[in-house]
Amino acid sequence: MSLSISRQQWNALIEALDDVRRQRHLVTYRALLERLDLPAPAMRTLALALEHLAQLDAKAQRPLRSALVISQGASRLPRTGFFECAERLGCFSGPVDGLAAASWHASEVARVFEFDYPEGV
């Protein structure tokens, strides 16, 4: 499945992530979906958009902003697809669940909070 969202929807996603980054917060997939107007199936569209953003960030050697999006479950971590994507991009290696994933995620979130992203990217 390929990503198919408008420039306006893409910009809204970047703006939403920039907002939570500046506030040094994380956002759940559900809260982000409620904020954005994405085409159905919205969750799959969001996942593809976040993976695309991760690819762009990794290629530019930036911390992965998609790390700011977490599940609302008890783990407070991104879904396993995030870790699988990060592994494909060479940013993470190890089991996609457990202590190694949680530790890497915490480190990546700290890097995202500290990084100064170019505007509109």
C-alpha positions as CSV (number, residue, x, y, z in Angstrom):
1,M,0.0,0.0,0.0
2,S,1.4,3.4,-0.9
3,L,1.0,6.6,1.0
4,S,-1.7,8.9,-0.5
5,I,-2.3,12.1,1.5
6,S,-2.6,15.7,0.4
7,R,0.1,18.3,1.0
8,Q,-2.2,19.9,3.5
9,Q,-2.6,16.6,5.4
10,W,1.2,16.1,5.4
11,N,1.8,19.6,6.6
12,A,-0.8,19.1,9.4
13,L,1.0,15.9,10.5
14,I,4.4,17.7,10.6
15,E,2.8,20.7,12.5
16,A,1.1,18.3,15.0
17,L,4.4,16.5,15.7
18,D,6.3,19.8,15.9
19,D,3.7,21.0,18.5
20,V,4.1,18.0,20.7
21,R,7.9,18.1,20.3
22,R,8.1,21.8,21.4
23,Q,5.9,20.9,24.4
24,R,8.2,17.9,25.1
25,H,5.2,15.6,25.1
26,L,4.3,12.3,23.4
27,V,1.0,11.8,21.5
28,T,-1.0,8.7,21.1
29,Y,-2.0,7.3,17.6
30,R,-5.6,7.9,18.5
31,A,-5.1,11.6,19.6
32,L,-3.2,12.2,16.4
33,L,-5.9,10.6,14.3
34,E,-8.5,12.8,16.0
35,R,-6.4,15.9,15.2
36,L,-5.8,15.0,11.5
37,D,-8.2,14.5,8.7
38,L,-6.7,11.4,7.0
39,P,-8.3,9.3,4.3
40,A,-9.6,5.8,5.2
41,P,-8.3,3.6,6.5
42,A,-7.0,6.3,8.7
43,M,-4.8,4.2,11.0
44,R,-3.1,2.6,8.1
45,T,-2.7,6.0,6.4
46,L,-1.1,7.4,9.6
47,A,1.2,4.4,9.9
48,L,2.4,4.9,6.3
49,A,2.9,8.6,6.8
50,L,4.9,8.0,10.0
51,E,7.1,5.4,8.2
52,H,7.6,7.9,5.3
53,L,8.6,10.6,7.8
54,A,11.0,8.1,9.5
55,Q,12.6,7.4,6.1
56,L,13.1,11.2,5.5
57,D,14.5,11.8,8.9
58,A,16.9,8.8,8.7
59,K,18.1,9.8,5.3
60,A,18.8,13.3,6.6
61,Q,20.5,11.8,9.7
62,R,17.9,13.4,12.0
63,P,16.2,11.8,15.1
64,L,13.0,10.0,14.1
65,R,10.0,12.3,14.9
66,S,7.7,9.3,14.5
67,A,9.1,8.2,17.9
68,L,6.8,10.8,19.5
69,V,3.7,8.8,18.6
70,I,2.9,6.0,21.1
71,S,0.2,3.5,21.8
72,Q,-2.3,4.4,24.6
73,G,-1.7,1.0,26.2
74,A,0.3,0.4,29.3
75,S,3.6,0.2,27.5
76,R,3.5,3.9,26.4
77,L,5.7,2.8,23.4
78,P,5.1,3.0,19.7
79,R,3.6,0.0,18.0
80,T,6.0,-2.8,16.9
81,G,5.8,-1.5,13.3
82,F,7.7,1.6,14.4
83,F,10.6,-0.5,15.7
84,E,10.5,-2.7,12.6
85,C,10.7,0.4,10.4
86,A,13.6,1.9,12.5
87,E,15.4,-1.5,12.2
88,R,15.0,-1.4,8.4
89,L,16.4,2.1,8.3
90,G,19.4,1.0,10.4
91,C,18.4,3.1,13.4
92,F,17.6,0.3,15.8
93,S,18.5,-3.3,16.2
94,G,17.1,-5.8,18.6
95,P,13.8,-7.3,19.8
96,V,10.9,-5.0,19.0
97,D,9.5,-5.4,22.4
98,G,11.0,-5.4,25.9
99,L,13.7,-3.4,27.6
100,A,16.0,-2.8,24.6
101,A,13.2,-1.3,22.6
102,A,12.0,0.8,25.5
103,S,15.5,2.1,26.2
104,W,16.2,2.9,22.6
105,H,12.8,4.6,22.3
106,A,13.5,6.8,25.4
107,S,16.9,7.8,23.9
108,E,15.4,8.6,20.5
109,V,12.6,10.7,22.1
110,A,15.3,12.7,24.0
111,R,17.1,13.2,20.8
112,V,13.9,14.4,19.0
113,F,13.3,16.9,21.9
114,E,16.8,18.4,21.5
115,F,17.0,18.5,17.7
116,D,16.3,21.7,15.9
117,Y,14.3,20.6,12.8
118,P,14.3,22.8,9.7
119,E,10.9,24.6,9.4
120,G,8.4,22.8,7.2
121,V,10.3,19.6,7.0
